[in-house]
Amino acid sequence: MITGLAEKEARIEGIEAGADDFLNKPVDSQELFARVKSLLKLKQFTDELENAETVLFSLALGVEARDPYTEGHCSRLSNYAAHLGEAMGLQGDDVVALRRGGVLHDIGKIAVPDAILRKPGPLDPNEIKVLRRHPVTGEQICQPLRTLQRVLPIIRHHHEH
């Protein structure tokens, strides 16, 4: 936002309206170019982060599609978790974490063989052991993304009890 106003209230109103930055009049061209360059780097970083998250969400839905018994499970769980969180009074980032956790909680099943995942009868003790490792694997897959740090405990502990 380019403005001649210097009052704190005007800046707060501008931020609330969606401004990312302020430049005072008269505009210094070097400052303008430096700030635009900085904002473009931030935009590129944000886009890359969103792309990484999109890949993980697609992978999670692909994992879900491997298991014929769980069609739509991640989407339903994501919605239930978000609604439950809101009913408990949670807001903002907490509800987003619950929603993401619902989608990503079973991503670790990518490491579970189809023979176990699709087995029609009961699993033997060794197969159960393999299946029970999927939360740890899911946490490891999502660990590198800082934006998913609040989601990691949901992924890791969704089968604790």
N, CA and C atoms as an extended XYZ file, in Angstrom:
483
Properties=species:S:1:pos:R:3:atomname:S:1:resname:S:1:resid:I:1 pbc="F F F"
N         0.848       -1.158        0.000 N   MET     1
C         0.000        0.000        0.000 CA  MET     1
C         0.905        1.235        0.000 C   MET     1
N         0.626        2.121       -0.885 N   ILE     2
C         1.345        3.395       -0.937 CA  ILE     2
C         0.424        4.441       -0.323 C   ILE     2
N         0.939        5.137        0.685 N   THR     3
C         0.085        6.061        1.423 CA  THR     3
C         0.858        7.280        1.899 C   THR     3
N         0.125        8.327        2.091 N   GLY     4
C         0.689        9.525        2.694 CA  GLY     4
C         0.338        9.574        4.177 C   GLY     4
N        -0.486        8.616        4.607 N   LEU     5
C        -0.901        8.563        6.001 CA  LEU     5
C         0.160        7.870        6.847 C   LEU     5
N         0.437        8.419        8.005 N   ALA     6
C         1.451        7.830        8.869 CA  ALA     6
C         0.864        7.349       10.193 C   ALA     6
N        -0.418        7.607       10.422 N   GLU     7
C        -1.031        7.237       11.684 CA  GLU     7
C        -1.115        5.720       11.826 C   GLU     7
N        -0.914        5.270       13.052 N   LYS     8
C        -0.953        3.852       13.371 CA  LYS     8
C        -2.302        3.231       12.984 C   LYS     8
N        -3.394        3.933       13.262 N   GLU     9
C        -4.724        3.415       12.974 CA  GLU     9
C        -4.920        3.157       11.474 C   GLU     9
N        -4.389        4.064       10.639 N   ALA    10
C        -4.506        3.900        9.189 CA  ALA    10
C        -3.743        2.662        8.727 C   ALA    10
N        -2.563        2.421        9.304 N   ARG    11
C        -1.768        1.235        8.950 CA  ARG    11
C        -2.487       -0.044        9.381 C   ARG    11
N        -3.046       -0.029       10.586 N   ILE    12
C        -3.780       -1.205       11.069 CA  ILE    12
C        -4.976       -1.487       10.173 C   ILE    12
N        -5.696       -0.446        9.793 N   GLU    13
C        -6.840       -0.609        8.899 CA  GLU    13
C        -6.389       -1.177        7.549 C   GLU    13
N        -5.237       -0.715        7.057 N   GLY    14
C        -4.697       -1.231        5.797 CA  GLY    14
C        -4.335       -2.709        5.887 C   GLY    14
N        -3.719       -3.109        6.999 N   ILE    15
C        -3.362       -4.512        7.201 CA  ILE    15
C        -4.614       -5.370        7.276 C   ILE    15
N        -5.604       -4.893        8.022 N   GLU    16
C        -6.859       -5.640        8.127 CA  GLU    16
C        -7.563       -5.761        6.782 C   GLU    16
N        -7.329       -4.803        5.891 N   ALA    17
C        -7.934       -4.844        4.557 CA  ALA    17
C        -7.139       -5.732        3.604 C   ALA    17
N        -5.939       -6.191        4.045 N   GLY    18
C        -5.175       -7.121        3.215 CA  GLY    18
C        -3.839       -6.616        2.702 C   GLY    18
N        -3.399       -5.441        3.122 N   ALA    19
C        -2.103       -4.930        2.669 CA  ALA    19
C        -0.976       -5.785        3.240 C   ALA    19
N         0.022       -6.078        2.419 N   ASP    20
C         1.189       -6.841        2.863 CA  ASP    20
C         2.322       -5.942        3.328 C   ASP    20
N         2.346       -4.717        2.834 N   ASP    21
C         3.446       -3.816        3.153 CA  ASP    21
C         2.988       -2.379        2.923 C   ASP    21
N         3.756       -1.427        3.460 N   PHE    22
C         3.443       -0.007        3.312 CA  PHE    22
C         4.654        0.730        2.780 C   PHE    22
N         4.401        1.645        1.889 N   LEU    23
C         5.400        2.602        1.424 CA  LEU    23
C         4.812        3.986        1.606 C   LEU    23
N         5.611        4.877        2.153 N   ASN    24
C         5.144        6.247        2.341 CA  ASN    24
C         5.475        7.096        1.126 C   ASN    24
N         4.592        8.051        0.853 N   LYS    25
C         4.833        9.015       -0.220 CA  LYS    25
C         5.790       10.078        0.304 C   LYS    25
N         6.637       10.591       -0.476 N   PRO    26
C         6.937       10.195       -1.855 CA  PRO    26
C         7.701        8.869       -1.865 C   PRO    26
N         7.442        8.070       -2.880 N   VAL    27
C         8.013        6.730       -2.981 CA  VAL    27
C         9.451        6.811       -3.458 C   VAL    27
N        10.310        6.117       -2.714 N   ASP    28
C        11.712        5.983       -3.105 CA  ASP    28
C        11.791        4.762       -4.019 C   ASP    28
N        12.237        4.934       -5.257 N   SER    29
C        12.217        3.835       -6.238 CA  SER    29
C        13.088        2.655       -5.799 C   SER    29
N        14.218        2.916       -5.157 N   GLN    30
C        15.068        1.812       -4.706 CA  GLN    30
C        14.361        0.989       -3.620 C   GLN    30
N        13.689        1.664       -2.705 N   GLU    31
C        12.955        0.963       -1.663 CA  GLU    31
C        11.805        0.164       -2.274 C   GLU    31
N        11.109        0.758       -3.249 N   LEU    32
C        10.014        0.070       -3.920 CA  LEU    32
C        10.501       -1.222       -4.571 C   LEU    32
N        11.586       -1.157       -5.331 N   PHE    33
C        12.100       -2.349       -6.007 CA  PHE    33
C        12.582       -3.399       -4.995 C   PHE    33
N        13.224       -2.962       -3.917 N   ALA    34
C        13.702       -3.899       -2.899 CA  ALA    34
C        12.525       -4.615       -2.228 C   ALA    34
N        11.476       -3.880       -1.920 N   ARG    35
C        10.310       -4.499       -1.263 CA  ARG    35
C         9.560       -5.420       -2.205 C   ARG    35
N         9.417       -5.028       -3.450 N   VAL    36
C         8.745       -5.898       -4.436 CA  VAL    36
C         9.544       -7.178       -4.621 C   VAL    36
N        10.851       -7.055       -4.716 N   LYS    37
C        11.721       -8.230       -4.868 CA  LYS    37
C        11.562       -9.172       -3.661 C   LYS    37
N        11.530       -8.602       -2.476 N   SER    38
C        11.367       -9.395       -1.257 CA  SER    38
C        10.008      -10.096       -1.231 C   SER    38
N         8.961       -9.392       -1.602 N   LEU    39
C         7.628       -9.991       -1.620 CA  LEU    39
C         7.506      -11.080       -2.684 C   LEU    39
N         8.194      -10.903       -3.815 N   LEU    40
C         8.180      -11.937       -4.850 CA  LEU    40
C         8.882      -13.206       -4.378 C   LEU    40
N         9.977      -13.064       -3.624 N   LYS    41
C        10.655      -14.235       -3.050 CA  LYS    41
C         9.736      -14.956       -2.068 C   LYS    41
N         9.055      -14.186       -1.247 N   LEU    42
C         8.125      -14.770       -0.291 CA  LEU    42
C         6.999      -15.504       -1.016 C   LEU    42
N         6.494      -14.926       -2.088 N   LYS    43
C         5.437      -15.558       -2.880 CA  LYS    43
C         5.932      -16.867       -3.488 C   LYS    43
N         7.150      -16.864       -4.008 N   GLN    44
C         7.714      -18.076       -4.598 CA  GLN    44
C         7.853      -19.170       -3.532 C   GLN    44
N         8.340      -18.810       -2.356 N   PHE    45
C         8.480      -19.758       -1.262 CA  PHE    45
C         7.121      -20.326       -0.860 C   PHE    45
N         6.123      -19.465       -0.751 N   THR    46
C         4.773      -19.891       -0.380 CA  THR    46
C         4.203      -20.844       -1.435 C   THR    46
N         4.407      -20.518       -2.711 N   ASP    47
C         3.926      -21.382       -3.791 CA  ASP    47
C         4.581      -22.759       -3.728 C   ASP    47
N         5.892      -22.796       -3.479 N   GLU    48
C         6.604      -24.073       -3.379 CA  GLU    48
C         6.075      -24.896       -2.216 C   GLU    48
N         5.805      -24.241       -1.104 N   LEU    49
C         5.276      -24.911        0.075 CA  LEU    49
C         3.899      -25.481       -0.215 C   LEU    49
N         3.055      -24.702       -0.867 N   GLU    50
C         1.719      -25.171       -1.218 CA  GLU    50
C         1.799      -26.351       -2.177 C   GLU    50
N         2.759      -26.334       -3.105 N   ASN    51
C         2.931      -27.446       -4.030 CA  ASN    51
C         3.334      -28.716       -3.287 C   ASN    51
N         4.236      -28.597       -2.311 N   ALA    52
C         4.661      -29.755       -1.527 CA  ALA    52
C         3.479      -30.325       -0.745 C   ALA    52
N         2.683      -29.452       -0.150 N   GLU    53
C         1.509      -29.922        0.581 CA  GLU    53
C         0.514      -30.591       -0.359 C   GLU    53
N         0.327      -30.028       -1.535 N   THR    54
C        -0.593      -30.604       -2.510 CA  THR    54
C        -0.150      -32.012       -2.896 C   THR    54
N         1.152      -32.200       -3.082 N   VAL    55
C         1.677      -33.527       -3.413 CA  VAL    55
C         1.372      -34.506       -2.283 C   VAL    55
N         1.604      -34.080       -1.031 N   LEU    56
C         1.329      -34.966        0.103 CA  LEU    56
C        -0.154      -35.303        0.211 C   LEU    56
N        -1.019      -34.326       -0.004 N   PHE    57
C        -2.456      -34.588        0.054 CA  PHE    57
C        -2.866      -35.550       -1.063 C   PHE    57
N        -2.303      -35.384       -2.241 N   SER    58
C        -2.595      -36.296       -3.348 CA  SER    58
C        -2.102      -37.704       -3.034 C   SER    58
N        -0.917      -37.785       -2.448 N   LEU    59
C        -0.365      -39.074       -2.050 CA  LEU    59
C        -1.276      -39.742       -1.014 C   LEU    59
N        -1.750      -38.970       -0.041 N   ALA    60
C        -2.636      -39.510        0.993 CA  ALA    60
C        -3.915      -40.065        0.373 C   ALA    60
N        -4.472      -39.350       -0.580 N   LEU    61
C        -5.694      -39.827       -1.236 CA  LEU    61
C        -5.405      -41.053       -2.103 C   LEU    61
N        -4.201      -41.112       -2.680 N   GLY    62
C        -3.789      -42.299       -3.442 CA  GLY    62
C        -3.649      -43.513       -2.541 C   GLY    62
N        -3.114      -43.312       -1.358 N   VAL    63
C        -2.999      -44.397       -0.379 CA  VAL    63
C        -4.390      -44.889        0.007 C   VAL    63
N        -5.282      -43.958        0.261 N   GLU    64
C        -6.652      -44.325        0.620 CA  GLU    64
C        -7.309      -45.147       -0.491 C   GLU    64
N        -7.037      -44.816       -1.730 N   ALA    65
C        -7.639      -45.512       -2.865 CA  ALA    65
C        -7.151      -46.963       -2.972 C   ALA    65
N        -5.985      -47.262       -2.388 N   ARG    66
C        -5.467      -48.637       -2.409 CA  ARG    66
C        -6.305      -49.568       -1.538 C   ARG    66
N        -6.965      -49.029       -0.533 N   ASP    67
C        -7.727      -49.833        0.413 CA  ASP    67
C        -9.213      -49.739        0.067 C   ASP    67
N        -9.800      -50.820       -0.434 N   PRO    68
C       -11.197      -50.766       -0.878 CA  PRO    68
C       -12.191      -50.508        0.252 C   PRO    68
N       -11.777      -50.672        1.503 N   TYR    69
C       -12.690      -50.509        2.633 CA  TYR    69
C       -12.734      -49.089        3.180 C   TYR    69
N       -11.879      -48.214        2.671 N   THR    70
C       -11.793      -46.878        3.280 CA  THR    70
C       -12.130      -45.741        2.330 C   THR    70
N       -12.868      -46.006        1.278 N   GLU    71
C       -13.196      -44.951        0.314 CA  GLU    71
C       -13.890      -43.772        0.997 C   GLU    71
N       -13.323      -42.587        0.858 N   GLY    72
C       -13.888      -41.378        1.436 CA  GLY    72
C       -13.585      -41.194        2.914 C   GLY    72
N       -12.882      -42.141        3.516 N   HIS    73
C       -12.586      -42.100        4.954 CA  HIS    73
C       -11.835      -40.840        5.351 C   HIS    73
N       -10.791      -40.475        4.615 N   CYS    74
C        -9.966      -39.309        4.978 CA  CYS    74
C       -10.773      -38.018        4.905 C   CYS    74
N       -11.580      -37.879        3.891 N   SER    75
C       -12.407      -36.685        3.749 CA  SER    75
C       -13.425      -36.590        4.879 C   SER    75
N       -14.071      -37.714        5.171 N   ARG    76
C       -15.049      -37.718        6.266 CA  ARG    76
C       -14.372      -37.388        7.592 C   ARG    76
N       -13.246      -38.035        7.861 N   LEU    77
C       -12.538      -37.809        9.116 CA  LEU    77
C       -12.074      -36.363        9.233 C   LEU    77
N       -11.601      -35.806        8.140 N   SER    78
C       -11.158      -34.417        8.113 CA  SER    78
C       -12.295      -33.482        8.507 C   SER    78
N       -13.475      -33.708        7.924 N   ASN    79
C       -14.642      -32.879        8.241 CA  ASN    79
C       -15.111      -33.084        9.680 C   ASN    79
N       -15.167      -34.339       10.130 N   TYR    80
C       -15.581      -34.615       11.508 CA  TYR    80
C       -14.636      -33.949       12.500 C   TYR    80
N       -13.332      -34.083       12.255 N   ALA    81
C       -12.339      -33.516       13.178 CA  ALA    81
C       -12.468      -32.000       13.256 C   ALA    81
N       -12.623      -31.357       12.107 N   ALA    82
C       -12.749      -29.901       12.087 CA  ALA    82
C       -14.024      -29.457       12.812 C   ALA    82
N       -15.128      -30.140       12.557 N   HIS    83
C       -16.386      -29.774       13.220 CA  HIS    83
C       -16.316      -30.023       14.726 C   HIS    83
N       -15.698      -31.106       15.135 N   LEU    84
C       -15.543      -31.396       16.553 CA  LEU    84
C       -14.662      -30.340       17.219 C   LEU    84
N       -13.560      -29.987       16.536 N   GLY    85
C       -12.686      -28.939       17.066 CA  GLY    85
C       -13.420      -27.623       17.244 C   GLY    85
N       -14.208      -27.244       16.249 N   GLU    86
C       -14.986      -26.002       16.340 CA  GLU    86
C       -15.998      -26.081       17.481 C   GLU    86
N       -16.640      -27.250       17.646 N   ALA    87
C       -17.605      -27.419       18.736 CA  ALA    87
C       -16.927      -27.312       20.102 C   ALA    87
N       -15.642      -27.644       20.146 N   MET    88
C       -14.874      -27.534       21.393 CA  MET    88
C       -14.338      -26.122       21.613 C   MET    88
N       -14.585      -25.240       20.637 N   GLY    89
C       -14.140      -23.852       20.772 CA  GLY    89
C       -12.801      -23.565       20.128 C   GLY    89
N       -12.233      -24.531       19.402 N   LEU    90
C       -10.970      -24.281       18.709 CA  LEU    90
C       -11.224      -23.393       17.494 C   LEU    90
N       -10.190      -22.662       17.091 N   GLN    91
C       -10.314      -21.754       15.953 CA  GLN    91
C        -9.038      -21.780       15.116 C   GLN    91
N        -9.103      -21.138       13.982 N   GLY    92
C        -7.941      -20.848       13.149 CA  GLY    92
C        -7.022      -22.017       12.872 C   GLY    92
N        -5.747      -21.866       13.253 N   ASP    93
C        -4.720      -22.862       12.958 CA  ASP    93
C        -5.020      -24.223       13.567 C   ASP    93
N        -5.687      -24.241       14.720 N   ASP    94
C        -6.017      -25.522       15.348 CA  ASP    94
C        -7.009      -26.312       14.498 C   ASP    94
N        -8.007      -25.640       13.964 N   VAL    95
C        -8.997      -26.308       13.115 CA  VAL    95
C        -8.350      -26.734       11.792 C   VAL    95
N        -7.472      -25.899       11.260 N   VAL    96
C        -6.748      -26.252       10.027 CA  VAL    96
C        -5.899      -27.502       10.270 C   VAL    96
N        -5.229      -27.581       11.416 N   ALA    97
C        -4.411      -28.757       11.745 CA  ALA    97
C        -5.277      -30.012       11.835 C   ALA    97
N        -6.444      -29.897       12.450 N   LEU    98
C        -7.348      -31.046       12.526 CA  LEU    98
C        -7.809      -31.478       11.137 C   LEU    98
N        -8.127      -30.500       10.302 N   ARG    99
C        -8.577      -30.811        8.943 CA  ARG    99
C        -7.454      -31.509        8.155 C   ARG    99
N        -6.243      -30.970        8.236 N   ARG   100
C        -5.102      -31.584        7.540 CA  ARG   100
C        -4.781      -32.963        8.107 C   ARG   100
N        -4.849      -33.074        9.428 N   GLY   101
C        -4.585      -34.360       10.067 CA  GLY   101
C        -5.552      -35.434        9.613 C   GLY   101
N        -6.803      -35.049        9.412 N   GLY   102
C        -7.792      -36.005        8.926 CA  GLY   102
C        -7.440      -36.551        7.558 C   GLY   102
N        -6.923      -35.699        6.712 N   VAL   103
C        -6.545      -36.136        5.362 CA  VAL   103
C        -5.251      -36.945        5.396 C   VAL   103
N        -4.291      -36.507        6.200 N   LEU   104
C        -2.945      -37.096        6.159 CA  LEU   104
C        -2.704      -38.229        7.155 C   LEU   104
N        -3.637      -38.513        8.048 N   HIS   105
C        -3.360      -39.451        9.140 CA  HIS   105
C        -2.920      -40.836        8.678 C   HIS   105
N        -3.381      -41.303        7.543 N   ASP   106
C        -3.035      -42.651        7.066 CA  ASP   106
C        -1.993      -42.654        5.950 C   ASP   106
N        -1.318      -41.536        5.724 N   ILE   107
C        -0.349      -41.468        4.626 CA  ILE   107
C         0.763      -42.505        4.776 C   ILE   107
N         1.056      -42.909        5.989 N   GLY   108
C         2.089      -43.922        6.226 CA  GLY   108
C         1.733      -45.297        5.698 C   GLY   108
N         0.468      -45.502        5.347 N   LYS   109
C         0.064      -46.792        4.763 CA  LYS   109
C         0.690      -47.013        3.388 C   LYS   109
N         1.351      -45.992        2.868 N   ILE   110
C         2.071      -46.161        1.607 CA  ILE   110
C         3.118      -47.272        1.740 C   ILE   110
N         3.596      -47.493        2.967 N   ALA   111
C         4.627      -48.510        3.210 CA  ALA   111
C         4.038      -49.870        3.574 C   ALA   111
N         2.722      -49.971        3.648 N   VAL   112
C         2.077      -51.242        3.985 CA  VAL   112
C         1.796      -51.994        2.682 C   VAL   112
N         2.288      -53.220        2.568 N   PRO   113
C         2.054      -53.990        1.337 CA  PRO   113
C         0.562      -54.220        1.066 C   PRO   113
N         0.215      -54.284       -0.211 N   ASP   114
C        -1.176      -54.534       -0.604 CA  ASP   114
C        -1.701      -55.841       -0.026 C   ASP   114
N        -0.845      -56.844        0.099 N   ALA   115
C        -1.273      -58.141        0.628 CA  ALA   115
C        -1.834      -57.995        2.043 C   ALA   115
N        -1.297      -57.052        2.801 N   ILE   116
C        -1.800      -56.802        4.156 CA  ILE   116
C        -2.989      -55.851        4.105 C   ILE   116
N        -2.843      -54.789        3.342 N   LEU   117
C        -3.876      -53.758        3.290 CA  LEU   117
C        -5.193      -54.295        2.730 C   LEU   117
N        -5.108      -55.199        1.782 N   ARG   118
C        -6.311      -55.716        1.119 CA  ARG   118
C        -6.706      -57.117        1.563 C   ARG   118
N        -6.060      -57.631        2.573 N   LYS   119
C        -6.350      -58.990        3.023 CA  LYS   119
C        -7.810      -59.086        3.474 C   LYS   119
N        -8.557      -60.040        2.929 N   PRO   120
C        -9.978      -60.131        3.246 CA  PRO   120
C       -10.263      -60.637        4.665 C   PRO   120
N        -9.400      -61.450        5.217 N   GLY   121
C        -9.635      -62.009        6.544 CA  GLY   121
C        -8.812      -61.291        7.599 C   GLY   121
N        -8.798      -61.851        8.804 N   PRO   122
C        -8.038      -61.243        9.899 CA  PRO   122
C        -6.528      -61.276        9.628 C   PRO   122
N        -5.849      -60.283       10.157 N   LEU   123
C        -4.401      -60.206       10.009 CA  LEU   123
C        -3.732      -61.062       11.077 C   LEU   123
N        -2.588      -61.674       10.707 N   ASP   124
C        -1.827      -62.420       11.711 CA  ASP   124
C        -0.974      -61.429       12.514 C   ASP   124
N        -0.372      -61.854       13.619 N   PRO   125
C         0.387      -60.932       14.474 CA  PRO   125
C         1.493      -60.154       13.750 C   PRO   125
N         2.184      -60.786       12.811 N   ASN   126
C         3.235      -60.076       12.065 CA  ASN   126
C         2.649      -59.009       11.146 C   ASN   126
N         1.529      -59.330       10.520 N   GLU   127
C         0.865      -58.360        9.651 CA  GLU   127
C         0.340      -57.176       10.469 C   GLU   127
N        -0.181      -57.442       11.639 N   ILE   128
C        -0.655      -56.372       12.521 CA  ILE   128
C         0.511      -55.461       12.899 C   ILE   128
N         1.652      -56.058       13.168 N   LYS   129
C         2.857      -55.296       13.515 CA  LYS   129
C         3.241      -54.338       12.380 C   LYS   129
N         3.197      -54.829       11.153 N   VAL   130
C         3.516      -54.002        9.981 CA  VAL   130
C         2.501      -52.865        9.855 C   VAL   130
N         1.223      -53.179        9.979 N   LEU   131
C         0.171      -52.173        9.845 CA  LEU   131
C         0.281      -51.106       10.932 C   LEU   131
N         0.634      -51.508       12.131 N   ARG   132
C         0.715      -50.561       13.249 CA  ARG   132
C         1.889      -49.595       13.142 C   ARG   132
N         2.794      -49.821       12.217 N   ARG   133
C         3.914      -48.890       12.020 CA  ARG   133
C         3.541      -47.712       11.126 C   ARG   133
N         2.366      -47.754       10.493 N   HIS   134
C         2.039      -46.700        9.530 CA  HIS   134
C         1.959      -45.299       10.134 C   HIS   134
N         1.549      -45.099       11.401 N   PRO   135
C         1.568      -43.730       11.935 CA  PRO   135
C         2.985      -43.144       12.042 C   PRO   135
N         3.945      -43.974       12.426 N   VAL   136
C         5.338      -43.501       12.519 CA  VAL   136
C         5.860      -43.156       11.132 C   VAL   136
N         5.560      -44.006       10.163 N   THR   137
C         5.984      -43.748        8.782 CA  THR   137
C         5.341      -42.463        8.261 C   THR   137
N         4.074      -42.270        8.541 N   GLY   138
C         3.379      -41.055        8.108 CA  GLY   138
C         3.996      -39.806        8.714 C   GLY   138
N         4.339      -39.880        9.986 N   GLU   139
C         4.992      -38.746       10.642 CA  GLU   139
C         6.327      -38.437        9.972 C   GLU   139
N         7.081      -39.466        9.648 N   GLN   140
C         8.384      -39.274        8.991 CA  GLN   140
C         8.228      -38.657        7.604 C   GLN   140
N         7.196      -39.034        6.886 N   ILE   141
C         6.951      -38.475        5.550 CA  ILE   141
C         6.656      -36.984        5.637 C   ILE   141
N         5.877      -36.572        6.628 N   CYS   142
C         5.436      -35.180        6.742 CA  CYS   142
C         6.392      -34.297        7.549 C   CYS   142
N         7.333      -34.909        8.248 N   GLN   143
C         8.249      -34.192        9.137 CA  GLN   143
C         8.975      -33.010        8.481 C   GLN   143
N         9.454      -33.118        7.252 N   PRO   144
C        10.235      -32.011        6.678 CA  PRO   144
C         9.463      -30.707        6.467 C   PRO   144
N         8.138      -30.767        6.376 N   LEU   145
C         7.371      -29.548        6.112 CA  LEU   145
C         7.028      -28.833        7.416 C   LEU   145
N         7.575      -27.639        7.584 N   ARG   146
C         7.304      -26.866        8.797 CA  ARG   146
C         5.828      -26.543        8.956 C   ARG   146
N         5.125      -26.386        7.854 N   THR   147
C         3.703      -26.041        7.941 CA  THR   147
C         2.865      -27.192        8.494 C   THR   147
N         3.443      -28.387        8.557 N   LEU   148
C         2.700      -29.535        9.063 CA  LEU   148
C         3.115      -29.921       10.479 C   LEU   148
N         3.907      -29.100       11.151 N   GLN   149
C         4.385      -29.445       12.495 CA  GLN   149
C         3.238      -29.668       13.476 C   GLN   149
N         2.174      -28.905       13.358 N   ARG   150
C         1.026      -29.077       14.260 CA  ARG   150
C         0.230      -30.332       13.916 C   ARG   150
N         0.436      -30.863       12.735 N   VAL   151
C        -0.296      -32.040       12.282 CA  VAL   151
C         0.433      -33.331       12.677 C   VAL   151
N         1.741      -33.256       12.873 N   LEU   152
C         2.535      -34.449       13.158 CA  LEU   152
C         2.007      -35.264       14.338 C   LEU   152
N         1.645      -34.652       15.471 N   PRO   153
C         1.115      -35.471       16.573 CA  PRO   153
C        -0.193      -36.183       16.218 C   PRO   153
N        -0.987      -35.579       15.370 N   ILE   154
C        -2.240      -36.208       14.942 CA  ILE   154
C        -1.923      -37.455       14.127 C   ILE   154
N        -0.993      -37.322       13.193 N   ILE   155
C        -0.598      -38.454       12.357 CA  ILE   155
C         0.026      -39.542       13.217 C   ILE   155
N         0.946      -39.166       14.077 N   ARG   156
C         1.719      -40.119       14.870 CA  ARG   156
C         0.870      -40.877       15.884 C   ARG   156
N        -0.115      -40.234       16.468 N   HIS   157
C        -0.826      -40.844       17.588 CA  HIS   157
C        -2.280      -41.205       17.320 C   HIS   157
N        -2.670      -41.253       16.051 N   HIS   158
C        -4.093      -41.490       15.785 CA  HIS   158
C        -4.555      -42.913       16.084 C   HIS   158
N        -3.650      -43.842       16.374 N   HIS   159
C        -4.038      -45.205       16.748 CA  HIS   159
C        -3.561      -45.594       18.145 C   HIS   159
N        -3.267      -44.606       18.975 N   GLU   160
C        -2.713      -44.904       20.297 CA  GLU   160
C        -3.695      -45.629       21.203 C   GLU   160
N        -4.981      -45.315       21.113 N   HIS   161
C        -5.957      -45.921       22.035 CA  HIS   161
C        -7.092      -46.565       21.268 C   HIS   161
